[in-house]
Amino acid sequence: MRIYQVDSFTSKPFSGNPAGVCILDNPADESWMRNIAAEMNLSETAFLYPEKEGYHLRWFTPEAEVELCGHATLASAHILFEKGIVPGNQLITFYTLSGELYAKKNNNKVELNFPATPPVESAPPDGLIDALGLEPEFIGKNKFDVFVVVSSEDTVRQLKPKLEIIKKYKYRGVIVTSQSDGNPYDTVSRYFAPAVGIDEDPVTGSAHCTVGPYWSEKLCKDNLFCYQASKRGGELEITINDDRVILAGNAVTVFDIDTR
């Protein structure tokens, strides 16, 4: 068995979002997977093994299993293609807690086909305004996250939320986003998920299943170029296709470990 570390949504090592990828022959004990994820200490570690015509896929943070993760799925597909486990012209089907997800190679990028999770306008959770220190322009929710729109890119970049408040929410995390101030990006965002052990996620594919549909409607564009403005930073190409979101990005393998 080998464990890989891959930086997703970037073409340069030590940027984007690092994910662990563990390819198994068979299902593994859940407590073992949790221990491996805690040992890797990355925002997510993916565990996959062959199933049907594709791969069964689960994701774990250092503290919890999550239902949907974009960057670790991209990392998993990247390794399957890069190591020749799956031919470069083949569509990969992943069987997950969020249903069937799909990945394919498109030149030097991997395209993920995920369900759209558009936000529904809602009242803010208790303490959110205080936690963010600003008055949002829009607040919504989906099944995973709180979604917050603010007035400017600078507001997103300078944000220093009170994570101790956000950690108490029943939601996975809080997405904060705005329209970009200019080229080349359409949107900027950041993502905070202390409740599942991630104070700030570097680049969050699943969050852009919400960012994409929202800004696609606002900007009247089906294709978006998005930037997640964490310290590491990362780029995502988004295409809206009815109730699906296509997330495209680069990935680079940083190292692999032989566990024997």
Backbone as CSV, one residue per row, in Angstrom:
resi,resn,N_x,N_y,N_z,CA_x,CA_y,CA_z,C_x,C_y,C_z
1,MET,0.842,-1.190,0.000,0.000,0.000,0.000,0.874,1.235,0.000
2,ARG,0.471,2.238,-0.760,1.191,3.503,-0.810,0.231,4.635,-0.458
3,ILE,0.773,5.645,0.177,0.026,6.863,0.478,0.708,8.011,-0.247
4,TYR,-0.075,8.791,-0.965,0.445,9.913,-1.734,-0.012,11.227,-1.105
5,GLN,0.798,12.252,-1.276,0.345,13.605,-0.952,0.359,14.423,-2.231
6,VAL,-0.783,15.032,-2.521,-0.995,15.756,-3.775,-1.479,17.162,-3.447
7,ASP,-0.902,18.154,-4.104,-1.409,19.522,-4.008,-2.406,19.742,-5.148
8,SER,-3.651,20.054,-4.788,-4.742,20.167,-5.755,-5.082,21.620,-6.055
9,PHE,-5.617,21.837,-7.250,-6.004,23.147,-7.756,-4.794,24.083,-7.836
10,THR,-3.676,23.513,-8.255,-2.465,24.280,-8.487,-1.558,23.469,-9.395
11,SER,-0.661,24.142,-10.095,0.355,23.457,-10.898,1.733,23.566,-10.257
12,LYS,1.796,24.162,-9.047,3.068,24.365,-8.362,3.042,23.664,-7.014
13,PRO,4.086,22.896,-6.669,4.144,22.283,-5.338,4.089,23.341,-4.234
14,PHE,3.516,22.932,-3.103,3.462,23.761,-1.903,2.512,24.949,-2.042
15,SER,1.574,24.817,-2.948,0.461,25.752,-3.024,-0.800,24.928,-3.241
16,GLY,-1.929,25.570,-3.498,-3.171,24.805,-3.617,-3.527,24.138,-2.300
17,ASN,-4.263,23.037,-2.383,-4.729,22.342,-1.172,-4.155,20.932,-1.121
18,PRO,-3.340,20.617,-0.120,-2.766,19.274,-0.025,-3.790,18.248,0.443
19,ALA,-3.748,17.085,-0.174,-4.631,15.973,0.209,-3.816,14.693,0.257
20,GLY,-4.177,13.822,1.172,-3.631,12.480,1.180,-4.475,11.581,0.301
21,VAL,-3.843,10.640,-0.377,-4.546,9.662,-1.212,-4.022,8.281,-0.853
22,CYS,-4.905,7.431,-0.389,-4.548,6.069,-0.002,-5.362,5.099,-0.857
23,ILE,-4.680,4.371,-1.742,-5.355,3.429,-2.642,-5.245,2.032,-2.049
24,LEU,-6.390,1.410,-1.820,-6.479,0.113,-1.166,-6.967,-0.945,-2.143
25,ASP,-6.707,-2.207,-1.814,-7.266,-3.304,-2.596,-8.686,-3.638,-2.164
26,ASN,-8.981,-3.395,-0.878,-10.264,-3.771,-0.288,-10.669,-2.729,0.747
27,PRO,-11.923,-2.779,1.226,-12.329,-1.860,2.289,-11.430,-1.986,3.508
28,ALA,-11.241,-0.861,4.205,-10.405,-0.833,5.405,-11.249,-0.515,6.629
29,ASP,-10.727,-0.863,7.785,-11.402,-0.564,9.046,-11.496,0.955,9.230
30,GLU,-12.668,1.428,9.639,-12.871,2.874,9.743,-11.945,3.513,10.769
31,SER,-11.723,2.855,11.897,-10.842,3.447,12.912,-9.422,3.582,12.381
32,TRP,-8.992,2.631,11.540,-7.662,2.722,10.928,-7.600,3.920,9.984
33,MET,-8.641,4.125,9.175,-8.654,5.265,8.261,-8.633,6.581,9.034
34,ARG,-9.375,6.640,10.126,-9.359,7.854,10.944,-7.969,8.116,11.512
35,ASN,-7.295,7.057,11.941,-5.952,7.221,12.492,-4.962,7.686,11.419
36,ILE,-5.091,7.130,10.209,-4.218,7.556,9.113,-4.467,9.028,8.783
37,ALA,-5.747,9.414,8.723,-6.079,10.812,8.418,-5.534,11.748,9.492
38,ALA,-5.619,11.337,10.755,-5.070,12.159,11.836,-3.552,12.246,11.722
39,GLU,-2.919,11.132,11.339,-1.465,11.122,11.186,-1.018,12.001,10.017
40,MET,-1.751,11.937,8.905,-1.420,12.793,7.762,-1.626,14.270,8.106
41,ASN,-2.656,14.557,8.929,-2.922,15.917,9.431,-3.104,16.922,8.294
42,LEU,-3.789,16.478,7.247,-4.155,17.352,6.139,-5.645,17.634,6.233
43,SER,-6.122,18.612,5.460,-7.547,18.927,5.557,-8.405,17.721,5.195
44,GLU,-7.973,16.909,4.213,-8.640,15.635,3.925,-7.636,14.605,3.438
45,THR,-7.915,13.357,3.809,-7.225,12.205,3.226,-8.287,11.321,2.588
46,ALA,-8.049,10.933,1.337,-8.999,10.113,0.583,-8.578,8.648,0.648
47,PHE,-9.563,7.772,0.804,-9.339,6.322,0.799,-10.224,5.727,-0.290
48,LEU,-9.624,4.968,-1.202,-10.402,4.411,-2.297,-9.952,2.994,-2.604
49,TYR,-10.915,2.219,-3.101,-10.636,0.842,-3.529,-11.581,0.510,-4.680
50,PRO,-11.201,-0.438,-5.524,-12.037,-0.768,-6.686,-13.425,-1.236,-6.279
51,GLU,-14.428,-0.755,-7.009,-15.810,-1.183,-6.790,-16.569,-1.027,-8.100
52,LYS,-17.323,-2.060,-8.479,-18.092,-2.047,-9.727,-17.179,-1.631,-10.874
53,GLU,-17.583,-0.571,-11.592,-16.793,-0.098,-12.721,-15.874,1.061,-12.350
54,GLY,-15.782,1.368,-11.053,-14.975,2.505,-10.626,-14.328,2.264,-9.282
55,TYR,-14.471,3.264,-8.388,-13.812,3.208,-7.092,-14.735,3.726,-5.997
56,HIS,-14.770,2.989,-4.898,-15.433,3.484,-3.695,-14.505,4.512,-3.058
57,LEU,-15.052,5.651,-2.642,-14.229,6.752,-2.169,-14.826,7.344,-0.892
58,ARG,-13.945,7.495,0.132,-14.334,8.152,1.384,-13.271,9.194,1.721
59,TRP,-13.710,10.237,2.465,-12.802,11.328,2.826,-12.852,11.549,4.339
60,PHE,-11.689,11.739,4.927,-11.603,12.012,6.357,-10.714,13.227,6.611
61,THR,-11.198,14.155,7.447,-10.342,15.188,8.007,-9.600,14.563,9.190
62,PRO,-8.708,15.295,9.853,-8.089,14.733,11.054,-9.084,14.422,12.173
63,GLU,-10.319,14.950,12.056,-11.284,14.763,13.139,-12.594,14.108,12.735
64,ALA,-12.933,14.078,11.441,-14.270,13.611,11.065,-14.299,13.126,9.624
65,GLU,-15.280,12.251,9.320,-15.563,11.908,7.932,-16.466,12.977,7.344
66,VAL,-16.252,13.342,6.077,-17.079,14.341,5.408,-17.806,13.697,4.231
67,GLU,-18.933,14.310,3.845,-19.780,13.742,2.798,-19.332,14.121,1.393
68,LEU,-18.569,15.201,1.276,-18.172,15.658,-0.057,-16.871,16.434,0.057
69,CYS,-15.920,16.118,-0.815,-14.642,16.832,-0.828,-14.127,16.899,-2.254
70,GLY,-13.908,18.113,-2.735,-13.459,18.297,-4.108,-11.976,18.080,-4.298
71,HIS,-11.148,18.699,-3.447,-9.716,18.661,-3.714,-9.130,17.269,-3.521
72,ALA,-9.667,16.483,-2.562,-9.160,15.120,-2.379,-9.673,14.187,-3.473
73,THR,-10.819,14.503,-4.070,-11.289,13.739,-5.226,-10.419,14.033,-6.438
74,LEU,-10.094,15.312,-6.638,-9.196,15.669,-7.725,-7.840,14.992,-7.531
75,ALA,-7.340,14.992,-6.287,-6.060,14.345,-5.991,-6.118,12.850,-6.289
76,SER,-7.220,12.206,-5.947,-7.381,10.766,-6.196,-7.363,10.469,-7.691
77,ALA,-8.134,11.253,-8.463,-8.157,11.051,-9.917,-6.773,11.317,-10.510
78,HIS,-6.111,12.358,-10.019,-4.768,12.688,-10.504,-3.819,11.506,-10.330
79,ILE,-3.835,10.876,-9.171,-2.943,9.732,-8.920,-3.323,8.546,-9.812
80,LEU,-4.608,8.265,-9.952,-5.034,7.149,-10.805,-4.562,7.339,-12.239
81,PHE,-4.638,8.570,-12.727,-4.171,8.855,-14.086,-2.639,8.879,-14.150
82,GLU,-2.001,9.569,-13.224,-0.547,9.757,-13.281,0.201,8.437,-13.159
83,LYS,-0.284,7.537,-12.321,0.399,6.262,-12.093,-0.020,5.186,-13.088
84,GLY,-0.888,5.540,-14.030,-1.304,4.583,-15.050,-2.258,3.526,-14.560
85,ILE,-2.860,3.738,-13.392,-3.842,2.788,-12.869,-5.113,2.840,-13.698
86,VAL,-5.435,4.036,-14.180,-6.576,4.251,-15.071,-6.046,4.937,-16.327
87,PRO,-6.412,4.455,-17.521,-5.967,5.121,-18.750,-6.436,6.572,-18.807
88,GLY,-5.630,7.423,-19.416,-5.923,8.845,-19.461,-7.179,9.211,-20.212
89,ASN,-7.677,8.304,-21.072,-8.890,8.603,-21.845,-10.147,8.009,-21.218
90,GLN,-10.035,7.496,-19.997,-11.169,6.804,-19.365,-11.841,7.700,-18.329
91,LEU,-13.159,7.655,-18.280,-13.928,8.343,-17.246,-13.877,7.525,-15.966
92,ILE,-13.607,8.178,-14.840,-13.598,7.502,-13.543,-14.912,7.779,-12.832
93,THR,-15.531,6.728,-12.315,-16.719,6.870,-11.475,-16.317,6.607,-10.031
94,PHE,-16.650,7.550,-9.143,-16.425,7.383,-7.710,-17.772,7.190,-7.025
95,TYR,-17.861,6.173,-6.172,-19.074,5.904,-5.392,-18.852,6.451,-3.982
96,THR,-19.669,7.440,-3.595,-19.404,8.196,-2.377,-20.682,8.424,-1.570
97,LEU,-20.526,9.062,-0.403,-21.677,9.429,0.410,-22.545,10.480,-0.282
98,SER,-22.015,11.145,-1.290,-22.788,12.132,-2.061,-23.215,11.591,-3.419
99,GLY,-23.263,10.270,-3.534,-23.669,9.665,-4.788,-22.498,9.459,-5.731
100,GLU,-22.807,9.261,-6.984,-21.766,9.025,-7.977,-21.149,10.347,-8.424
101,LEU,-19.832,10.412,-8.357,-19.067,11.552,-8.841,-18.190,11.063,-9.977
102,TYR,-17.824,11.977,-10.869,-17.097,11.560,-12.070,-15.864,12.441,-12.269
103,ALA,-14.835,11.839,-12.827,-13.606,12.579,-13.117,-13.070,12.136,-14.464
104,LYS,-12.538,13.092,-15.209,-11.869,12.757,-16.460,-10.689,13.693,-16.650
105,LYS,-9.766,13.257,-17.477,-8.589,14.066,-17.768,-8.863,14.920,-18.996
106,ASN,-8.483,16.186,-18.916,-8.621,17.102,-20.048,-7.299,17.844,-20.186
107,ASN,-6.453,17.357,-21.092,-5.087,17.862,-21.231,-4.357,17.724,-19.895
108,ASN,-3.877,18.820,-19.324,-3.121,18.711,-18.077,-3.987,18.926,-16.843
109,LYS,-5.296,19.053,-17.018,-6.208,19.256,-15.893,-7.074,18.030,-15.672
110,VAL,-7.647,17.953,-14.478,-8.670,16.970,-14.166,-9.992,17.703,-14.008
111,GLU,-11.047,17.180,-14.633,-12.387,17.740,-14.509,-13.229,16.841,-13.613
112,LEU,-13.832,17.428,-12.604,-14.724,16.717,-11.700,-16.163,17.108,-12.009
113,ASN,-17.048,16.122,-12.002,-18.470,16.351,-12.217,-19.186,16.105,-10.893
114,PHE,-19.635,17.206,-10.249,-20.214,17.167,-8.911,-21.646,17.696,-8.942
115,PRO,-22.459,17.334,-7.944,-23.798,17.921,-7.842,-23.718,19.380,-7.417
116,ALA,-24.548,20.217,-8.016,-24.638,21.612,-7.600,-25.353,21.697,-6.253
117,THR,-24.876,22.600,-5.391,-25.510,22.819,-4.086,-25.757,24.316,-3.901
118,PRO,-26.666,24.902,-4.694,-26.894,26.348,-4.605,-27.416,26.746,-3.231
119,PRO,-27.079,27.965,-2.793,-27.528,28.403,-1.470,-28.987,28.837,-1.485
120,VAL,-29.639,28.617,-0.357,-30.995,29.113,-0.139,-30.909,30.227,0.888
121,GLU,-31.458,31.400,0.557,-31.366,32.543,1.475,-31.961,32.188,2.832
122,SER,-31.291,32.613,3.896,-31.733,32.248,5.238,-31.241,33.269,6.249
123,ALA,-31.775,33.203,7.452,-31.306,34.056,8.535,-29.915,33.602,8.974
124,PRO,-29.096,34.517,9.449,-27.752,34.129,9.872,-27.791,33.286,11.143
125,PRO,-26.897,32.325,11.290,-26.776,31.612,12.562,-26.421,32.586,13.683
126,ASP,-26.731,32.210,14.900,-26.432,33.078,16.042,-24.949,33.429,16.077
127,GLY,-24.684,34.725,16.168,-23.313,35.170,16.333,-22.524,35.328,15.056
128,LEU,-23.122,35.053,13.886,-22.345,35.100,12.638,-21.840,36.511,12.339
129,ILE,-22.690,37.516,12.521,-22.279,38.890,12.233,-21.091,39.269,13.114
130,ASP,-21.160,38.889,14.370,-20.047,39.168,15.291,-18.804,38.385,14.885
131,ALA,-19.002,37.127,14.471,-17.861,36.286,14.099,-17.120,36.840,12.897
132,LEU,-17.849,37.438,11.961,-17.230,37.968,10.751,-16.804,39.427,10.903
133,GLY,-17.454,40.142,11.787,-17.117,41.547,11.982,-17.523,42.425,10.828
134,LEU,-18.621,42.074,10.158,-19.096,42.853,9.014,-20.574,42.567,8.795
135,GLU,-21.184,43.348,7.918,-22.592,43.154,7.570,-22.658,42.537,6.178
136,PRO,-22.986,41.244,6.048,-23.008,40.598,4.734,-24.079,41.177,3.819
137,GLU,-23.846,41.031,2.507,-24.836,41.434,1.517,-25.873,40.339,1.286
138,PHE,-25.484,39.092,1.552,-26.391,37.956,1.366,-25.921,36.831,2.280
139,ILE,-26.882,36.126,2.880,-26.578,34.945,3.688,-27.485,33.816,3.226
140,GLY,-26.894,32.675,2.934,-27.657,31.499,2.542,-27.075,30.254,3.185
141,LYS,-27.721,29.142,2.945,-27.259,27.862,3.475,-27.504,26.782,2.432
142,ASN,-26.716,25.732,2.485,-27.019,24.486,1.788,-26.915,23.357,2.807
143,LYS,-26.903,22.117,2.374,-26.904,21.005,3.332,-25.606,20.908,4.117
144,PHE,-24.537,21.564,3.627,-23.249,21.468,4.284,-22.833,22.735,5.023
145,ASP,-23.029,23.892,4.393,-22.345,25.104,4.821,-23.258,26.316,4.923
146,VAL,-22.754,27.325,5.632,-23.311,28.674,5.587,-22.583,29.418,4.471
147,PHE,-23.332,30.188,3.699,-22.795,30.877,2.523,-22.981,32.377,2.708
148,VAL,-21.877,33.121,2.644,-21.911,34.546,2.948,-21.301,35.327,1.791
149,VAL,-22.043,36.312,1.281,-21.547,37.201,0.234,-21.219,38.543,0.872
150,VAL,-20.024,39.060,0.559,-19.601,40.362,1.080,-19.355,41.318,-0.078
151,SER,-19.055,42.569,0.258,-19.099,43.644,-0.732,-17.897,43.727,-1.647
152,SER,-16.729,43.192,-1.234,-15.536,43.412,-2.045,-14.514,42.308,-1.847
153,GLU,-13.628,42.190,-2.817,-12.531,41.233,-2.735,-11.624,41.542,-1.542
154,ASP,-11.367,42.815,-1.292,-10.513,43.184,-0.165,-11.114,42.721,1.154
155,THR,-12.431,42.786,1.276,-13.095,42.309,2.490,-12.847,40.819,2.692
156,VAL,-12.934,40.053,1.610,-12.664,38.613,1.695,-11.224,38.368,2.126
157,ARG,-10.304,39.042,1.500,-8.882,38.798,1.746,-8.459,39.218,3.155
158,GLN,-9.055,40.280,3.687,-8.647,40.803,4.983,-9.411,40.185,6.160
159,LEU,-10.355,39.328,5.886,-11.233,38.780,6.918,-10.459,37.977,7.960
160,LYS,-10.772,38.246,9.230,-10.195,37.495,10.351,-11.339,37.078,11.276
161,PRO,-12.037,36.002,10.907,-13.239,35.610,11.662,-12.898,35.052,13.045
162,LYS,-13.882,35.115,13.918,-13.757,34.517,15.243,-14.134,33.041,15.127
163,LEU,-13.123,32.202,14.997,-13.345,30.783,14.718,-14.030,30.072,15.875
164,GLU,-13.873,30.574,17.100,-14.504,29.926,18.248,-16.021,29.993,18.165
165,ILE,-16.557,31.023,17.470,-18.005,31.112,17.261,-18.429,30.164,16.142
166,ILE,-17.706,30.201,15.018,-18.036,29.358,13.867,-17.967,27.874,14.231
167,LYS,-17.066,27.524,15.109,-16.881,26.115,15.491,-18.124,25.524,16.145
168,LYS,-18.971,26.358,16.715,-20.153,25.871,17.427,-21.325,25.556,16.501
169,TYR,-21.249,25.975,15.237,-22.367,25.766,14.325,-22.507,24.294,13.968
170,LYS,-23.726,23.897,13.643,-23.979,22.508,13.242,-23.545,22.259,11.802
171,TYR,-23.185,23.324,11.100,-22.779,23.194,9.703,-21.306,22.824,9.601
172,ARG,-20.935,22.272,8.449,-19.542,21.893,8.215,-18.630,23.106,8.275
173,GLY,-19.069,24.228,7.665,-18.212,25.407,7.646,-18.930,26.626,7.121
174,VAL,-18.155,27.692,6.902,-18.677,28.967,6.411,-17.880,29.376,5.176
175,ILE,-18.596,29.599,4.073,-18.020,30.108,2.830,-18.211,31.622,2.818
176,VAL,-17.145,32.366,2.551,-17.249,33.817,2.389,-16.746,34.155,0.993
177,THR,-17.537,34.895,0.235,-17.202,35.118,-1.174,-17.600,36.518,-1.619
178,SER,-16.955,36.980,-2.702,-17.336,38.229,-3.349,-17.001,38.120,-4.828
179,GLN,-17.522,39.047,-5.599,-17.069,39.185,-6.975,-15.638,39.707,-6.951
180,SER,-14.830,39.249,-7.914,-13.462,39.730,-8.008,-13.428,41.198,-8.414
181,ASP,-12.369,41.892,-8.002,-12.198,43.297,-8.385,-11.804,43.459,-9.847
182,GLY,-11.341,42.369,-10.473,-10.946,42.480,-11.875,-10.313,41.214,-12.376
183,ASN,-9.820,41.254,-13.629,-9.220,40.090,-14.271,-8.031,39.581,-13.459
184,PRO,-7.728,38.252,-13.544,-8.368,37.294,-14.438,-9.563,36.571,-13.805
185,TYR,-9.849,36.817,-12.524,-10.837,36.004,-11.826,-12.219,36.647,-11.840
186,ASP,-13.234,35.791,-11.766,-14.607,36.257,-11.617,-14.995,36.392,-10.157
187,THR,-14.528,35.460,-9.327,-14.895,35.461,-7.908,-13.664,35.167,-7.052
188,VAL,-13.760,35.575,-5.792,-12.790,35.172,-4.778,-13.577,34.621,-3.588
189,SER,-12.951,33.754,-2.821,-13.639,33.189,-1.672,-12.625,32.708,-0.644
190,ARG,-13.137,32.433,0.561,-12.386,31.737,1.600,-13.349,30.806,2.309
191,TYR,-12.777,29.794,2.995,-13.624,28.777,3.603,-13.082,28.398,4.974
192,PHE,-13.959,28.446,5.977,-13.584,28.188,7.363,-14.415,27.035,7.907
193,ALA,-13.746,26.001,8.439,-14.462,24.811,8.919,-13.850,24.264,10.206
194,PRO,-13.776,25.080,11.259,-13.172,24.600,12.508,-13.942,23.452,13.163
195,ALA,-15.241,23.321,12.849,-16.035,22.248,13.451,-15.557,20.858,13.042
196,VAL,-14.898,20.757,11.886,-14.366,19.465,11.437,-12.836,19.471,11.447
197,GLY,-12.252,20.388,12.223,-10.821,20.385,12.417,-10.014,21.176,11.411
198,ILE,-10.667,22.034,10.606,-9.972,22.820,9.587,-10.284,24.295,9.828
199,ASP,-9.360,25.017,10.430,-9.621,26.434,10.692,-9.891,27.174,9.391
200,GLU,-8.978,27.038,8.414,-9.218,27.582,7.071,-8.714,26.592,6.044
201,ASP,-9.594,26.186,5.142,-9.218,25.250,4.088,-8.561,26.020,2.948
202,PRO,-7.420,25.542,2.434,-6.722,26.313,1.394,-7.513,26.497,0.107
203,VAL,-8.076,25.401,-0.433,-8.876,25.480,-1.666,-9.960,24.409,-1.570
204,THR,-11.219,24.795,-1.692,-12.326,23.896,-1.381,-13.195,23.677,-2.605
205,GLY,-13.023,22.529,-3.256,-13.807,22.233,-4.443,-15.291,22.179,-4.156
206,SER,-15.682,21.491,-3.074,-17.103,21.329,-2.782,-17.773,22.664,-2.484
207,ALA,-17.049,23.617,-1.891,-17.635,24.938,-1.638,-17.980,25.637,-2.941
208,HIS,-17.234,25.333,-3.997,-17.500,25.981,-5.279,-18.678,25.352,-6.020
209,CYS,-19.230,24.271,-5.481,-20.516,23.777,-5.970,-21.646,24.689,-5.515
210,THR,-21.341,25.581,-4.573,-22.263,26.619,-4.123,-21.872,27.973,-4.701
211,VAL,-20.570,28.295,-4.616,-20.065,29.551,-5.191,-20.417,29.647,-6.676
212,GLY,-20.208,28.557,-7.416,-20.447,28.560,-8.857,-21.873,28.884,-9.230
213,PRO,-22.866,28.129,-8.736,-24.249,28.433,-9.104,-24.695,29.840,-8.701
214,TYR,-24.261,30.299,-7.524,-24.669,31.640,-7.085,-24.147,32.714,-8.032
215,TRP,-22.841,32.695,-8.295,-22.259,33.748,-9.116,-22.579,33.570,-10.602
216,SER,-22.839,32.352,-11.026,-23.272,32.142,-12.407,-24.565,32.892,-12.671
217,GLU,-25.503,32.816,-11.728,-26.773,33.524,-11.882,-26.569,35.030,-11.797
218,LYS,-25.757,35.483,-10.841,-25.559,36.919,-10.649,-24.819,37.556,-11.821
219,LEU,-23.831,36.842,-12.365,-22.993,37.405,-13.423,-23.459,37.010,-14.817
220,CYS,-24.509,36.161,-14.880,-25.051,35.690,-16.164,-23.962,35.013,-17.000
221,LYS,-23.202,34.133,-16.337,-22.119,33.407,-16.989,-22.174,31.949,-16.557
222,ASP,-22.020,31.022,-17.507,-21.969,29.598,-17.168,-20.556,29.113,-16.891
223,ASN,-19.565,29.923,-17.291,-18.165,29.564,-17.088,-17.491,30.628,-16.231
224,LEU,-16.887,30.191,-15.131,-16.280,31.110,-14.185,-14.845,30.687,-13.888
225,PHE,-14.004,31.666,-13.630,-12.637,31.416,-13.183,-12.549,31.962,-11.760
226,CYS,-12.341,31.064,-10.809,-12.475,31.409,-9.397,-11.146,31.251,-8.661
227,TYR,-10.953,32.095,-7.664,-9.739,32.033,-6.853,-10.121,31.911,-5.388
228,GLN,-9.479,30.972,-4.684,-9.668,30.877,-3.241,-8.468,31.532,-2.572
229,ALA,-8.746,32.592,-1.822,-7.702,33.508,-1.372,-7.164,33.137,0.007
230,SER,-6.815,31.870,0.191,-6.129,31.450,1.407,-4.653,31.802,1.292
231,LYS,-3.892,31.491,2.329,-2.452,31.752,2.296,-1.783,30.995,1.154
232,ARG,-2.201,29.736,0.917,-1.624,28.935,-0.169,-2.229,29.311,-1.510
233,GLY,-3.528,29.564,-1.555,-4.211,30.002,-2.765,-4.406,28.896,-3.788
234,GLY,-5.445,29.028,-4.596,-5.692,28.052,-5.642,-6.733,28.526,-6.629
235,GLU,-6.679,27.958,-7.841,-7.545,28.361,-8.941,-8.475,27.224,-9.351
236,LEU,-9.721,27.576,-9.663,-10.707,26.608,-10.106,-11.432,27.154,-11.325
237,GLU,-11.554,26.337,-12.353,-12.384,26.663,-13.504,-13.733,25.977,-13.299
238,ILE,-14.803,26.759,-13.345,-16.142,26.270,-13.020,-17.032,26.357,-14.248
239,THR,-17.744,25.277,-14.535,-18.766,25.280,-15.585,-20.070,24.771,-14.983
240,ILE,-21.133,25.532,-15.151,-22.447,25.138,-14.646,-23.187,24.388,-15.746
241,ASN,-23.648,23.187,-15.424,-24.354,22.344,-16.380,-25.619,21.813,-15.722
242,ASP,-26.691,22.610,-15.799,-27.965,22.294,-15.137,-27.733,22.112,-13.640
243,ASP,-27.994,20.893,-13.099,-27.845,20.675,-11.662,-26.493,20.054,-11.307
244,ARG,-25.532,20.185,-12.220,-24.175,19.689,-11.973,-23.180,20.835,-12.125
245,VAL,-22.061,20.691,-11.447,-20.976,21.660,-11.536,-19.718,20.919,-11.977
246,ILE,-19.072,21.420,-13.011,-17.802,20.871,-13.472,-16.682,21.714,-12.857
247,LEU,-15.841,21.059,-12.055,-14.713,21.714,-11.397,-13.437,21.229,-12.081
248,ALA,-12.683,22.142,-12.663,-11.453,21.754,-13.358,-10.261,22.404,-12.686
249,GLY,-9.190,21.610,-12.531,-7.991,22.162,-11.923,-6.789,21.275,-12.148
250,ASN,-5.624,21.848,-11.905,-4.376,21.110,-11.958,-4.111,20.434,-10.623
251,ALA,-3.142,19.515,-10.635,-2.678,18.888,-9.399,-1.242,18.443,-9.609
252,VAL,-0.499,18.367,-8.512,0.894,17.942,-8.586,1.193,17.035,-7.396
253,THR,1.836,15.901,-7.662,2.223,14.970,-6.600,3.459,15.511,-5.884
254,VAL,3.380,15.584,-4.568,4.490,16.104,-3.766,5.398,14.968,-3.308
255,PHE,4.814,13.886,-2.803,5.610,12.718,-2.433,4.689,11.523,-2.249
256,ASP,5.290,10.323,-2.170,4.525,9.130,-1.842,5.318,8.318,-0.848
257,ILE,4.572,7.530,-0.052,5.144,6.758,1.046,4.782,5.305,0.852
258,ASP,5.777,4.435,0.883,5.550,2.995,0.896,5.396,2.582,2.352
259,THR,4.215,2.053,2.712,3.928,1.778,4.121,4.445,0.420,4.583
260,ARG,5.104,-0.321,3.717,5.616,-1.616,4.159,6.741,-1.427,5.162
